[in-house]
C-alpha cells in the first residue's frame, strides 16, 4: 500500500519523517521473512550485510519505502534500493524482528542547517551500535546535532 502525505519544513518535518519511519519499521518487523533473516545475523553484521545488497538512490522528493517492497526487490533483482532513510527502515525492522531495541537518528551540522542524514542505532549490552550502510564505514557525527526517535 502506498501512503502519500505532505511533510512539514524544518525540524517538525524531520520529526514527522522519523515517526513515519518508525511505523514502517514496526510493520516490517512483523514479516516472517525478516524474522528468519534477523535470526541468522547479529546487529554487528547488519552493516556489511546491508552494504552488500544496498544500492544508494538519491531522491528528489522524499519517499519512504516499506520493508515488504524492499524484500520483494531483493528477491527479484538481487538488491535493495533507496537513500539513508530507506536503509534505516530495513535495519530497524530487522533489529525489532530479532528482539533488539532500535532508534533512528537524524543528524545536522548545526541548528541553522537542515537535517541531512539518518541512520539506525541498535541497542547492545555494551551500548548503541550505529548501523549506517549509506555512509562511509569510517563516517562519524561527533558534534553534530541529533534528533532521535525510539522505535
Beta strands, then each sheet from edge to edge (+ up, - down):
strand 1: 54-56
strand 2: 80-82
strand 3: 102-108
strand 4: 117-124
strand 5: 127-131
strand 6: 145-150
sheet 1: 1+ 2+
sheet 2: 5+ 4- 3+ 6-
end
